[in-house]
């Protein structure tokens, strides 16, 4: 695993050079593939984070832990600079459980 982002080594290796004769369509196909991989990883991260938050709630703890979230932001900032912290914040927001009281007493919308 990479210490910076806790990613498998296969995702942190040096990218292959784009062939000099690669056309726009080929480069965009590579980018689209990479976007798909990133989306898959973001969804997996959100799933794991929500599991962790649920376990914390069931243990009577707050769903989130500020020290942990600050460490996440620090890892992204260290690896990617100031914009990396923005990415980290976006990931944390995408990974949050709704507040415990948000769904209390609410069912499916009623048809009128």
C-alpha positions, -999 to +999 in steps of 0.1 A: +000+000+000+011+036-006+015+054+027+003+087+012-032+077+002-035+041+014-039+028-022-028-005-035+006-003-051-009-012-085-027+022-085+002+043-074+029+031-098+043+055-123+018+059-152+027+045-186+038+071-210+013+080-237+026+069-271+039+098-291+016+089-319-016+086-297-045+105-311-070+126-292-095+097-292-070+073-277-059+097-250-095+105-242-103+068-240-075+064-215-088+094-195-123+079-195-110+046-183-090+063-155-122+083-145-140+050-142-114+036-119-114+068-098-152+067-095-150+030-084-125+039-058-145+068-045-176+046-042-156+020-024-142+046+000-176+060+007-189+025+014-161+018+039-165+052+055-202+048+060-197+013+075-172+028+099-196+057+108-224+032+114-202+011+137-192+042+156-229+052+160-239+018+172-211+020+198-226+053+211-199+074+195-202+103+171-203+091+135-173+111+125-140+117+143-125+151+137-089+140+143-093+112+117-109+136+092-080+161+097-055+133+091-073+124+058-071+160+047-034+161+057-026+130+036-043+145+005-027+179+010+008+163+015+004+142-016-013+167-039-009+202-025-036+226-015-060+214-041-055+179-026-071+191+006-101+201-015-103+166-030-101+152+005-129+174+017-151+164-012-144+127-005-153+132+032-186+149+022-194+121-003-188+096+024-209+110+052-239+092+066-270+113+068-276+127+103-291+101+127-323+121+131-327+130+094-348+099+086-366+096+120-403+096+115-401+100+078-415+074+055-419+073+017-436+104+004-474+101+005-494+104-027-522+129-025 
